[in-house]
Amino acid sequence: MRRICFRMQVDPGRIDEYRARHAAVWPEMLREIEASGRRNYSLFDAGEGLIIGYFETDDLAASADYLARSPVAARWEAEMQPLFTTIDTRADQALAPLPEVFNLADQLAAADARTEKDLS
């Protein structure tokens, strides 16, 4: 499982429209995201039009390929694209994951493994 965090810049003057569209994402688009293998998907409004996204997937390339071939995703992304200020293509294809620097579960597992090794 891979955790993916990313950011996108929405035109600050259109953030209310962006939020409204995401309050009622098309059911068929929701199903495509799920079918692509993405789960625990969330978007956060960081202010000033900055959107922070997060999801988990087993295979980012396969997920991206699935969405790239999806007519539903193509329609959704075409409608969303004018809201972005820094993306010239589909947002799902411009995804640039941020490097992860800390994860509590991973750190706890490593600490537990060290403790168990020290006890043996």
N, CA, C and O of each residue as an XYZ file, in Angstrom:
480
protein
N       0.851     -1.179      0.000
C       0.000      0.000      0.000
C       0.893      1.237      0.000
O       1.870      1.320      0.743
N       0.539      2.176     -0.835
C       1.290      3.439     -0.915
C       0.367      4.597     -0.558
O      -0.763      4.677     -1.039
N       0.863      5.490      0.290
C       0.132      6.702      0.655
C       0.560      7.816     -0.293
O       1.754      8.037     -0.496
N      -0.407      8.514     -0.870
C      -0.127      9.580     -1.826
C      -0.710     10.886     -1.292
O      -1.901     10.973     -0.993
N       0.136     11.886     -1.180
C      -0.312     13.227     -0.833
C       0.118     14.144     -1.972
O       1.210     13.991     -2.520
N      -0.731     15.085     -2.323
C      -0.426     15.977     -3.435
C      -1.095     17.323     -3.192
O      -1.946     17.462     -2.314
N      -0.698     18.305     -3.982
C      -1.319     19.626     -3.884
C      -1.680     20.114     -5.274
O      -1.050     19.755     -6.270
N      -2.712     20.944     -5.311
C      -3.172     21.568     -6.550
C      -3.574     22.996     -6.212
O      -4.001     23.284     -5.094
N      -3.436     23.877     -7.177
C      -3.807     25.268     -6.957
C      -5.061     25.597     -7.759
O      -5.066     25.547     -8.989
N      -6.114     25.932     -7.037
C      -7.373     26.367     -7.642
C      -7.376     27.888     -7.651
O      -6.856     28.519     -6.730
N      -7.953     28.469     -8.674
C      -8.128     29.920     -8.712
C      -8.872     30.326     -7.441
O     -10.006     29.891     -7.239
N      -8.266     31.148     -6.575
C      -8.931     31.518     -5.319
C     -10.323     32.116     -5.527
O     -11.186     31.975     -4.661
N     -10.551     32.775     -6.648
C     -11.860     33.345     -6.945
C     -12.898     32.296     -7.314
O     -14.086     32.602     -7.414
N     -12.445     31.042     -7.519
C     -13.368     29.969     -7.898
C     -13.407     28.833     -6.879
O     -13.946     27.760     -7.148
N     -12.824     29.085     -5.698
C     -12.767     28.032     -4.691
C     -14.160     27.616     -4.224
O     -14.379     26.441     -3.930
N     -15.092     28.541     -4.150
C     -16.451     28.165     -3.741
C     -17.071     27.220     -4.759
O     -17.770     26.277     -4.388
N     -16.823     27.465     -6.028
C     -17.318     26.567     -7.078
C     -16.651     25.197     -6.966
O     -17.317     24.170     -7.098
N     -15.360     25.178     -6.726
C     -14.631     23.921     -6.550
C     -15.215     23.125     -5.383
O     -15.474     21.927     -5.501
N     -15.414     23.799     -4.271
C     -15.968     23.134     -3.080
C     -17.383     22.611     -3.358
O     -17.719     21.496     -2.959
N     -18.209     23.409     -4.038
C     -19.585     22.989     -4.343
C     -19.586     21.749     -5.231
O     -20.371     20.827     -5.006
N     -18.724     21.719     -6.228
C     -18.668     20.542     -7.112
C     -18.233     19.302     -6.347
O     -18.714     18.202     -6.620
N     -17.337     19.469     -5.404
C     -16.866     18.314     -4.641
C     -17.810     17.926     -3.507
O     -17.651     16.861     -2.911
N     -18.770     18.760     -3.209
C     -19.787     18.395     -2.225
C     -20.772     17.388     -2.801
O     -21.475     16.702     -2.059
N     -20.818     17.302     -4.131
C     -21.743     16.378     -4.802
C     -21.087     15.824     -6.068
O     -21.555     16.067     -7.180
N     -19.998     15.077     -5.882
C     -19.307     14.452     -7.016
C     -20.252     13.443     -7.650
O     -20.991     12.742     -6.958
N     -20.218     13.379     -8.982
C     -21.088     12.438     -9.696
C     -20.880     11.024     -9.145
O     -19.742     10.600     -8.943
N     -21.962     10.302     -8.903
C     -21.816      8.924     -8.404
C     -20.955      8.049     -9.318
O     -20.187      7.220     -8.830
N     -21.073      8.224    -10.635
C     -20.263      7.404    -11.548
C     -18.775      7.765    -11.443
O     -17.918      6.912    -11.675
N     -18.463      9.007    -11.101
C     -17.061      9.378    -10.902
C     -16.535      8.783     -9.606
O     -15.398      8.312     -9.553
N     -17.348      8.801     -8.571
C     -16.950      8.170     -7.312
C     -16.618      6.695     -7.531
O     -15.633      6.185     -6.997
N     -17.450      6.016     -8.322
C     -17.227      4.587     -8.612
C     -15.949      4.374     -9.417
O     -15.254      3.379     -9.216
N     -15.629      5.298    -10.326
C     -14.405      5.169    -11.113
C     -13.170      5.346    -10.229
O     -12.183      4.626    -10.383
N     -13.227      6.299     -9.313
C     -12.110      6.479     -8.394
C     -11.901      5.196     -7.592
O     -10.777      4.717     -7.441
N     -12.988      4.659     -7.091
C     -12.916      3.407     -6.326
C     -12.384      2.267     -7.191
O     -11.515      1.512     -6.756
N     -12.900      2.140     -8.406
C     -12.486      1.066     -9.309
C     -11.014      1.198     -9.710
O     -10.371      0.209    -10.061
N     -10.489      2.420     -9.656
C      -9.082      2.627    -10.015
C      -8.132      2.118     -8.933
O      -6.922      2.039     -9.148
N      -8.678      1.777     -7.781
C      -7.846      1.268     -6.694
C      -7.454      2.311     -5.669
O      -6.592      2.066     -4.825
N      -8.085      3.478     -5.737
C      -7.789      4.516     -4.753
C      -8.783      4.408     -3.602
O      -9.979      4.211     -3.813
N      -8.274      4.537     -2.397
C      -9.137      4.469     -1.216
C      -8.655      5.489     -0.185
O      -7.556      6.032     -0.290
N      -9.498      5.731      0.805
C      -9.201      6.747      1.825
C      -8.828      8.073      1.165
O      -7.887      8.747      1.583
N      -9.579      8.432      0.135
C      -9.299      9.627     -0.667
C      -9.958     10.832     -0.017
O     -11.161     10.824      0.247
N      -9.173     11.863      0.240
C      -9.682     13.100      0.821
C      -9.024     14.289      0.142
O      -7.889     14.207     -0.327
N      -9.758     15.397      0.100
C      -9.225     16.677     -0.358
C      -9.430     17.684      0.764
O     -10.458     17.674      1.440
N      -8.442     18.553      0.956
C      -8.492     19.548      2.022
C      -8.250     20.926      1.431
O      -7.385     21.098      0.572
N      -9.010     21.900      1.890
C      -8.856     23.287      1.469
C      -7.900     23.963      2.443
O      -8.252     24.203      3.598
N      -6.684     24.272      1.974
C      -5.674     24.895      2.831
C      -5.736     26.417      2.794
O      -4.902     27.082      3.409
N      -6.702     26.971      2.089
C      -6.834     28.416      1.978
C      -6.105     28.960      0.763
O      -5.182     28.331      0.246
N      -6.525     30.131      0.313
C      -5.891     30.782     -0.840
C      -5.966     29.925     -2.106
O      -5.167     30.113     -3.024
N      -6.919     28.985     -2.166
C      -7.076     28.122     -3.336
C      -6.185     26.893     -3.343
O      -6.234     26.104     -4.287
N      -5.370     26.713     -2.309
C      -4.489     25.548     -2.236
C      -5.282     24.334     -1.759
O      -5.872     24.350     -0.678
N      -5.289     23.291     -2.570
C      -5.965     22.039     -2.240
C      -4.903     20.987     -1.966
O      -3.985     20.794     -2.763
N      -5.036     20.312     -0.834
C      -4.154     19.210     -0.475
C      -4.976     17.924     -0.577
O      -6.054     17.823      0.008
N      -4.471     16.960     -1.312
C      -5.173     15.692     -1.484
C      -4.393     14.538     -0.889
O      -3.171     14.593     -0.759
N      -5.120     13.495     -0.532
C      -4.520     12.296      0.035
C      -5.339     11.088     -0.380
O      -6.570     11.119     -0.348
N      -4.650     10.021     -0.770
C      -5.307      8.724     -0.975
C      -4.283      7.621     -0.807
O      -3.078      7.865     -0.746
N      -4.789      6.408     -0.734
C      -3.940      5.229     -0.652
C      -4.239      4.345     -1.842
O      -5.377      4.271     -2.304
N      -3.212      3.675     -2.338
C      -3.384      2.767     -3.465
C      -2.291      1.703     -3.425
O      -1.215      1.922     -2.868
N      -2.576      0.573     -4.010
C      -1.567     -0.481     -4.099
C      -0.643     -0.260     -5.285
O       0.508     -0.697     -5.267
N      -1.146      0.423     -6.330
C      -0.369      0.611     -7.555
C      -0.755      1.944     -8.184
O      -1.777      2.041     -8.863
N       0.062      2.971     -7.959
C      -0.251      4.305     -8.467
C      -0.304      4.339     -9.987
O      -1.187      4.979    -10.557
N       0.619      3.666    -10.649
C       0.643      3.673    -12.118
C      -0.615      3.019    -12.687
O      -1.210      3.536    -13.633
N      -1.020      1.892    -12.120
C      -2.228      1.207    -12.606
C      -3.466      2.055    -12.341
O      -4.369      2.112    -13.175
N      -3.513      2.704    -11.203
C      -4.641      3.580    -10.871
C      -4.722      4.738    -11.848
O      -5.797      5.049    -12.361
N      -3.589      5.377    -12.109
C      -3.554      6.505    -13.043
C      -3.940      6.057    -14.448
O      -4.662      6.765    -15.151
N      -3.466      4.889    -14.858
C      -3.794      4.363    -16.183
C      -5.289      4.095    -16.305
O      -5.899      4.409    -17.327
N      -5.876      3.518    -15.268
C      -7.319      3.252    -15.278
C      -8.093      4.552    -15.481
O      -8.978      4.630    -16.333
N      -7.753      5.572    -14.690
C      -8.471      6.845    -14.799
C      -8.209      7.530    -16.138
O      -9.099      8.187    -16.679
N      -7.006      7.385    -16.674
C      -6.684      7.990    -17.971
C      -7.541      7.404    -19.085
O      -7.832      8.085    -20.068
N      -7.946      6.147    -18.940
C      -8.784      5.480    -19.949
C     -10.278      5.629    -19.694
O     -11.091      5.205    -20.516
N     -10.645      6.221    -18.574
C     -12.048      6.321    -18.193
C     -12.743      7.508    -18.865
O     -12.322      8.650    -18.677
N     -13.793      7.258    -19.641
C     -14.551      8.372    -20.224
C     -15.219      9.238    -19.153
O     -15.350     10.449    -19.331
N     -15.631      8.640    -18.068
C     -16.254      9.397    -16.967
C     -15.219     10.349    -16.363
O     -15.505     11.530    -16.167
N     -14.025      9.843    -16.069
C     -12.975     10.694    -15.503
C     -12.583     11.797    -16.483
O     -12.305     12.922    -16.067
N     -12.559     11.491    -17.762
C     -12.223     12.504    -18.775
C     -13.243     13.644    -18.747
O     -12.870     14.815    -18.825
N     -14.529     13.301    -18.636
C     -15.569     14.339    -18.581
C     -15.446     15.161    -17.300
O     -15.526     16.389    -17.336
N     -15.252     14.482    -16.169
C     -15.117     15.191    -14.887
C     -13.915     16.134    -14.934
O     -14.028     17.307    -14.579
N     -12.789     15.628    -15.363
C     -11.576     16.441    -15.380
C     -11.700     17.609    -16.362
O     -11.168     18.689    -16.104
N     -12.390     17.405    -17.473
C     -12.605     18.502    -18.428
C     -13.425     19.626    -17.793
O     -13.181     20.804    -18.054
N     -14.380     19.259    -16.974
C     -15.194     20.279    -16.295
C     -14.437     20.958    -15.162
O     -14.690     22.125    -14.862
N     -13.516     20.247    -14.535
C     -12.764     20.798    -13.417
C     -11.559     21.617    -13.865
O     -11.187     22.571    -13.182
N     -10.945     21.278    -14.980
C      -9.685     21.880    -15.405
C      -9.692     23.405    -15.407
O      -8.697     23.993    -14.983
N     -10.754     24.091    -15.861
C     -10.717     25.556    -15.861
C     -10.602     26.191    -14.464
O     -10.284     27.375    -14.353
N     -10.854     25.429    -13.420
C     -10.776     25.965    -12.066
C      -9.338     26.066    -11.552
O      -9.067     26.799    -10.600
N      -8.419     25.330    -12.180
C      -7.029     25.287    -11.728
C      -6.197     26.394    -12.364
O      -6.452     26.804    -13.497
N      -5.210     26.868    -11.631
C      -4.347     27.934    -12.154
C      -3.000     27.415    -12.646
O      -2.334     28.092    -13.428
N      -2.588     26.240    -12.210
C      -1.242     25.755    -12.536
C      -1.237     24.446    -13.314
O      -0.183     23.839    -13.500
N      -2.400     24.010    -13.765
C      -2.478     22.726    -14.467
C      -2.992     22.971    -15.881
O      -4.063     23.549    -16.071
N      -2.216     22.524    -16.877
C      -2.611     22.690    -18.273
C      -3.256     21.435    -18.848
O      -3.678     21.429    -20.005
N      -3.335     20.384    -18.060
C      -3.884     19.109    -18.509
C      -4.863     18.616    -17.450
O      -5.216     19.355    -16.531
N      -5.294     17.382    -17.580
C      -6.177     16.810    -16.572
C      -5.466     16.742    -15.229
O      -4.311     16.325    -15.146
N      -6.166     17.156    -14.182
C      -5.566     17.158    -12.846
C      -5.110     15.765    -12.435
O      -4.067     15.624    -11.796
N      -5.873     14.734    -12.789
C      -5.485     13.379    -12.396
C      -4.211     12.924    -13.104
O      -3.561     11.983    -12.648
N      -3.844     13.571    -14.205
C      -2.628     13.206    -14.921
C      -1.461     14.128    -14.579
O      -0.327     13.870    -14.982
N      -1.731     15.191    -13.846
C      -0.685     16.128    -13.440
C      -0.256     15.886    -11.994
O       0.511     16.667    -11.431
N      -0.745     14.820    -11.404
C      -0.477     14.504    -10.006
C       1.018     14.371     -9.741
O       1.701     13.587    -10.401
N       1.518     15.120     -8.795
C       2.920     15.037     -8.376
C       2.944     14.744     -6.882
O       2.800     15.658     -6.070
N       3.124     13.475     -6.511
C       3.103     13.128     -5.086
C       4.175     13.871     -4.292
O       5.298     14.064     -4.757
N       3.798     14.279     -3.089
C       4.736     14.901     -2.168
C       5.485     13.804     -1.421
O       4.905     12.755     -1.137
N       6.756     14.019     -1.097
C       7.491     12.991     -0.356
C       6.976     12.887      1.080
O       6.767     13.897      1.753
N       6.778     11.670      1.529
C       6.338     11.439      2.907
C       7.559     11.474      3.817
O       8.565     10.824      3.531
N       7.479     12.220      4.899
C       8.603     12.321      5.825
C       8.319     11.675      7.181
O       9.246     11.453      7.960
N       7.065     11.373      7.473
C       6.724     10.751      8.749
C       5.396     10.036      8.617
O       4.462     10.538      7.991
N       5.324      8.840      9.223
C       4.063      8.110      9.339
C       4.076      7.412     10.689
O       4.982      6.633     10.984
N       3.082      7.690     11.495
C       3.035      7.151     12.856
C       3.055      5.629     12.868
O       3.833      5.034     13.613
N       2.220      4.991     12.065
C       2.145      3.525     12.066
C       3.492      2.905     11.681
O       3.928      1.936     12.302
N       4.149      3.459     10.664
C       5.457      2.937     10.269
C       6.486      3.108     11.380
O       7.275      2.201     11.644
N       6.477      4.269     12.031
C       7.436      4.531     13.103
C       7.187      3.611     14.300
O       8.130      3.085     14.892
N       5.919      3.422     14.649
C       5.602      2.522     15.767
C       6.031      1.096     15.464
O       6.580      0.416     16.331
N       5.785      0.634     14.239
C       6.184     -0.723     13.856
C       7.703     -0.875     13.940
O       8.202     -1.891     14.422
N       8.429      0.130     13.472
C       9.892      0.075     13.537
C      10.368      0.088     14.984
O      11.293     -0.644     15.337
N       9.748      0.912     15.825
C      10.126      0.971     17.239
C       9.831     -0.351     17.930
O      10.636     -0.832     18.728
N       8.688     -0.932     17.628
C       8.334     -2.227     18.218
C       9.317     -3.314     17.777
O       9.705     -4.169     18.573
N       9.715     -3.275     16.508
C      10.670     -4.269     15.999
C      12.020     -4.116     16.696
O      12.663     -5.110     17.034
N      12.451     -2.868     16.911
C      13.712     -2.635     17.617
C      13.626     -3.140     19.061
O      14.555     -3.776     19.560
N      12.502     -2.851     19.726
C      12.319     -3.290     21.106
C      12.317     -4.814     21.186
O      12.938     -5.393     22.076
N      11.624     -5.456     20.262
C      11.562     -6.919     20.255
C      12.949     -7.512     20.025
O      13.316     -8.511     20.644
N      13.727     -6.880     19.116
C      15.087     -7.362     18.851
C      15.961     -7.208     20.093
O      16.747     -8.092     20.435
N      15.804     -6.047     20.769
C      16.594     -5.800     21.978
C      16.279     -6.805     23.081
O      17.151     -7.131     23.886
N      15.039     -7.301     23.128
C      14.623     -8.246     24.162
C      15.091     -9.665     23.877
O      15.108    -10.512     24.769
N      15.469     -9.917     22.631
C      15.867    -11.295     22.303
C      17.358    -11.507     22.378
O      17.837    -12.613     22.128
